[in-house]
Amino acid sequence: MSIYPFSPSRARVLGAAVVVGLALFGAACGSSDVTKPITGSDQLTFTGPTINSLDSTAQVIVAANPGNATLKSLADSTLLVFTAGVQAKRLNVSTNLTSAPLYFVGIHRTINRATGAFSTWTLVGLDDPSHLANIVEVSGFAQAASGPAPTSLSAVIGDGTGSVNGRLLQVATGGAVSEWDASAGSATFTSDAAGSACPGFTATANITCALETMHVRFTISGTSGGSAKSATQTEVVDVPAMRLTYTP
């Protein structure tokens, strides 16, 4: 995949937009010194064995859903953001997807060019630290004709622009996935300035990785197969995230 700008109508698949960056990221970030999970807390850091478990589950999901590039990239993105050492934060999301606690991380991607710049945001939440079982994904896209990439976005799902989108997923035994694409709702993303470098990441002339705080609020709902699923975070909350910056 190239790193040229996406049109707003393609923001629906922004979970897959980081394929090139994650390929580089996977080669550059180590996973040997990840600390143990924080239990009974609002934050969770993944251990090496837990990451291996996630990897195994992701491979089962991909094998059970051949041809679904978006799903594969979502699984890769989730795995690699934890490998980078970014903590997942528990949010008190109101949802009928699962009754279990949901832990969220963010991925912010920016491309800066003289002829235009853009940002994408992907927020991913999951309930089980040992494997991918119930997943909430909210994504956004914003562009600028000149100058640096946008640092914030607020838009409505289904407004015709495709600027923000959402999905809810459940993974069954054997990797079968049920998906509810959001047909209504809204999302707001705001990114703080980039912080320290991602642990173990070796920057190149074209890509850097930094830790950041993402401020988010969202409500998404969708129907599939006669059932409706939704997830809502009514107040703006801070979420740990990684920022991948591309300079073509």
Backbone torsions as a table, in degrees:
resi	resn	phi	psi	omega
1	MET	NA	140.9	179.2
2	SER	-81.3	171.7	176.7
3	ILE	-108.3	27.1	176.1
4	TYR	-80.4	159.4	-172.9
5	PRO	-59.6	147.4	173.4
6	PHE	-93.2	146.5	172.8
7	SER	-77.7	153.9	179.5
8	PRO	-55.2	-32.6	-178.6
9	SER	-65.7	-16.9	179.6
10	ARG	-96.1	4.6	-179.0
11	ALA	-62.9	-18.4	-179.9
12	ARG	-61.6	-25.3	-178.6
13	VAL	-113.2	31.6	-178.3
14	LEU	-67.6	-18.5	173.9
15	GLY	-59.7	-22.0	179.8
16	ALA	-100.0	0.1	-170.7
17	ALA	-73.2	-11.7	-173.4
18	VAL	-101.1	19.4	-174.5
19	VAL	-53.9	-49.7	-178.2
20	VAL	-64.6	-47.0	-178.0
21	GLY	-63.1	-39.1	-178.4
22	LEU	-71.7	-29.3	176.0
23	ALA	-62.2	-44.0	176.1
24	LEU	-67.9	-40.8	-176.2
25	PHE	-64.1	-40.6	-179.4
26	GLY	-63.3	-33.1	-179.8
27	ALA	-78.4	-23.4	-172.1
28	ALA	-98.4	-24.0	-174.7
29	CYS	-100.0	128.7	177.5
30	GLY	-88.2	165.7	-179.0
31	SER	-133.7	18.2	-171.2
32	SER	-82.0	-22.8	-173.6
33	ASP	-117.4	32.4	179.0
34	VAL	-75.0	135.9	-175.6
35	THR	-75.8	170.9	-178.1
36	LYS	-71.6	158.0	178.2
37	PRO	-62.0	145.8	174.7
38	ILE	-91.7	109.2	-178.3
39	THR	-94.7	150.2	-179.4
40	GLY	66.7	26.5	-176.1
41	SER	-131.7	171.0	177.8
42	ASP	-86.7	-3.3	179.1
43	GLN	-129.9	153.8	-175.8
44	LEU	-140.9	128.7	173.7
45	THR	-113.8	136.3	-171.8
46	PHE	-89.5	137.8	177.4
47	THR	-83.7	168.1	174.9
48	GLY	-57.3	-49.2	178.5
49	PRO	-60.7	-37.8	179.3
50	THR	-67.0	-40.3	177.4
51	ILE	-62.6	-40.0	177.4
52	ASN	-63.0	-38.0	177.8
53	SER	-65.0	-42.5	176.8
54	LEU	-61.5	-40.8	179.7
55	ASP	-62.0	-43.5	179.9
56	SER	-63.1	-43.6	178.9
57	THR	-63.5	-42.0	-179.7
58	ALA	-60.8	-40.3	179.2
59	GLN	-64.1	-37.4	177.6
60	VAL	-65.4	-42.3	-180.0
61	ILE	-62.6	-46.6	-178.7
62	VAL	-62.9	-42.6	-179.3
63	ALA	-65.0	-32.9	-178.7
64	ALA	-82.0	-9.6	-178.2
65	ASN	-132.5	61.7	-177.3
66	PRO	-62.9	140.7	178.9
67	GLY	88.5	-7.6	-179.8
68	ASN	-92.2	83.9	-176.2
69	ALA	-65.5	-34.3	-179.6
70	THR	-65.1	-43.4	179.1
71	LEU	-64.5	-41.4	178.2
72	LYS	-61.4	-44.3	-178.4
73	SER	-68.3	-34.1	176.2
74	LEU	-63.5	-44.2	178.1
75	ALA	-62.7	-44.0	179.0
76	ASP	-62.3	-43.7	-178.7
77	SER	-62.2	-44.9	-179.7
78	THR	-62.3	-45.1	-179.2
79	LEU	-62.9	-45.0	-173.0
80	LEU	-74.9	-29.9	177.8
81	VAL	-67.7	-33.4	175.4
82	PHE	-73.1	-37.1	177.3
83	THR	-60.7	-31.0	-179.6
84	ALA	-70.3	-12.1	-179.5
85	GLY	94.7	10.8	177.6
86	VAL	-77.4	128.4	179.5
87	GLN	-75.1	145.5	172.2
88	ALA	-91.6	139.2	-176.4
89	LYS	-114.8	132.7	178.4
90	ARG	-73.8	129.5	175.5
91	LEU	-117.1	142.5	179.0
92	ASN	-84.1	65.8	-178.2
93	VAL	-77.6	136.9	173.8
94	SER	-87.8	116.5	-175.6
95	THR	-153.7	152.4	172.2
96	ASN	-105.8	14.0	177.6
97	LEU	-74.2	-41.4	-179.6
98	THR	-157.2	156.4	176.1
99	SER	-95.5	-5.3	-179.2
100	ALA	-78.8	157.2	175.5
101	PRO	-61.2	147.5	179.0
102	LEU	-114.9	132.9	-179.9
103	TYR	-113.0	133.0	-171.0
104	PHE	-120.9	148.1	170.3
105	VAL	-136.6	161.6	-179.8
106	GLY	-124.7	152.2	173.8
107	ILE	-128.7	120.2	180.0
108	HIS	-114.9	123.1	-179.1
109	ARG	-117.4	134.6	178.5
110	THR	-130.6	142.7	172.3
111	ILE	-127.7	123.9	-179.3
112	ASN	-112.3	123.5	177.6
113	ARG	-140.2	155.6	180.0
114	ALA	-63.6	-29.8	-177.7
115	THR	-90.8	4.3	179.5
116	GLY	147.9	159.6	-177.9
117	ALA	-143.6	158.0	175.7
118	PHE	-152.7	161.4	176.2
119	SER	-127.1	147.2	168.1
120	THR	-125.5	146.9	176.4
121	TRP	-125.1	136.7	173.5
122	THR	-131.5	122.3	176.6
123	LEU	-108.8	125.3	-177.8
124	VAL	-125.0	130.8	176.6
125	GLY	-126.1	139.8	177.0
126	LEU	-140.4	157.1	-172.6
127	ASP	-99.0	-24.0	-172.9
128	ASP	-118.5	115.2	-177.7
129	PRO	-69.3	-11.0	-178.9
130	SER	-94.7	-18.1	176.3
131	HIS	-165.5	167.1	-179.4
132	LEU	-84.6	111.2	-177.4
133	ALA	-117.8	-56.8	176.4
134	ASN	-125.3	128.8	-172.2
135	ILE	-131.8	136.4	172.9
136	VAL	-116.8	129.2	178.6
137	GLU	-128.9	130.9	174.9
138	VAL	-129.1	132.3	-176.0
139	SER	-132.7	158.9	-179.4
140	GLY	-149.1	158.6	-178.8
141	PHE	-141.1	133.5	175.2
142	ALA	-145.1	142.5	-178.4
143	GLN	-133.5	160.7	178.6
144	ALA	-134.1	143.4	-178.6
145	ALA	-68.5	-28.3	179.8
146	SER	-155.4	171.0	177.8
147	GLY	78.5	-168.6	-177.9
148	PRO	-70.3	163.3	178.9
149	ALA	-65.3	147.2	178.6
150	PRO	-58.2	148.9	178.9
151	THR	-110.5	0.9	179.7
152	SER	-151.9	160.7	-179.5
153	LEU	-159.2	139.1	173.0
154	SER	-143.1	122.3	-175.4
155	ALA	-155.8	169.9	-177.2
156	VAL	-109.0	137.2	176.0
157	ILE	-71.2	133.9	177.8
158	GLY	84.4	14.6	-179.5
159	ASP	-86.1	2.7	178.2
160	GLY	95.5	-11.8	-179.0
161	THR	-91.8	-25.8	-175.9
162	GLY	70.8	18.0	-175.8
163	SER	-67.8	-35.4	177.4
164	VAL	-131.6	147.3	-179.0
165	ASN	-150.0	166.7	179.7
166	GLY	-152.6	157.9	176.3
167	ARG	-146.8	150.2	172.0
168	LEU	-123.6	135.8	-175.3
169	LEU	-133.4	145.3	171.4
170	GLN	-126.4	132.3	-178.9
171	VAL	-106.1	121.2	-180.0
172	ALA	-94.1	173.9	176.5
173	THR	-57.7	134.1	-178.5
174	GLY	90.4	-3.1	175.6
175	GLY	92.4	1.3	177.4
176	ALA	-63.9	135.1	-174.7
177	VAL	-118.1	130.8	170.6
178	SER	-101.7	131.5	-175.7
179	GLU	-123.0	139.0	173.0
180	TRP	-121.9	104.7	177.5
181	ASP	-78.0	130.9	-178.1
182	ALA	-66.6	128.2	176.4
183	SER	-109.4	-7.0	179.1
184	ALA	-150.7	155.5	177.9
185	GLY	132.7	-163.9	-179.4
186	SER	-160.4	166.3	179.1
187	ALA	-153.5	147.1	176.5
188	THR	-130.3	130.6	177.3
189	PHE	-127.0	136.3	171.5
190	THR	-140.4	130.8	-178.5
191	SER	-110.7	133.3	172.7
192	ASP	-73.5	172.7	175.7
193	ALA	-61.8	150.7	179.3
194	ALA	-60.1	140.3	179.0
195	GLY	-99.5	-138.6	-178.4
196	SER	-72.0	161.7	-178.8
197	ALA	-65.8	149.2	175.9
198	CYS	-61.1	134.4	-179.3
199	PRO	-57.4	129.2	174.1
200	GLY	78.9	1.0	-177.5
201	PHE	-88.4	131.8	176.9
202	THR	-101.0	110.8	-178.4
203	ALA	-66.8	151.9	175.4
204	THR	-120.6	-177.4	178.9
205	ALA	-67.9	-18.1	-174.1
206	ASN	-114.7	-13.6	-176.0
207	ILE	-147.2	137.1	173.6
208	THR	-131.5	159.3	179.3
209	CYS	-132.4	132.0	179.9
210	ALA	-139.4	153.2	173.9
211	LEU	-79.9	147.2	177.0
212	GLU	-150.9	169.5	172.8
213	THR	-107.5	126.9	178.9
214	MET	-106.3	130.3	178.4
215	HIS	-102.6	122.4	-172.2
216	VAL	-134.3	154.4	169.5
217	ARG	-151.2	140.1	-177.0
218	PHE	-159.1	158.7	166.3
219	THR	-145.3	126.3	-179.0
220	ILE	-134.8	146.9	176.4
221	SER	-152.1	145.9	179.9
222	GLY	-156.5	163.0	-179.5
223	THR	-125.6	138.0	178.0
224	SER	-152.4	132.7	178.2
225	GLY	60.0	28.9	178.8
226	GLY	85.2	-1.0	177.9
227	SER	-116.2	149.5	-178.6
228	ALA	-115.4	137.7	177.2
229	LYS	-129.4	150.0	-179.1
230	SER	-151.3	161.7	175.0
231	ALA	-151.5	136.2	-176.7
232	THR	-139.4	131.4	169.3
233	GLN	-119.1	101.3	-168.7
234	THR	-75.2	-31.9	-178.8
235	GLU	-102.7	151.1	175.0
236	VAL	-67.7	129.2	-178.9
237	VAL	-128.4	157.4	177.2
238	ASP	-91.8	135.0	-179.8
239	VAL	-129.8	132.3	174.8
240	PRO	-62.6	141.2	-176.8
241	ALA	-150.1	164.8	170.0
242	MET	-116.0	144.8	178.6
243	ARG	-113.9	121.2	174.5
244	LEU	-102.8	119.0	-179.0
245	THR	-110.8	122.3	-179.0
246	TYR	-106.5	136.4	175.5
247	THR	-126.1	96.3	-177.2
248	PRO	-59.7	NA	NA
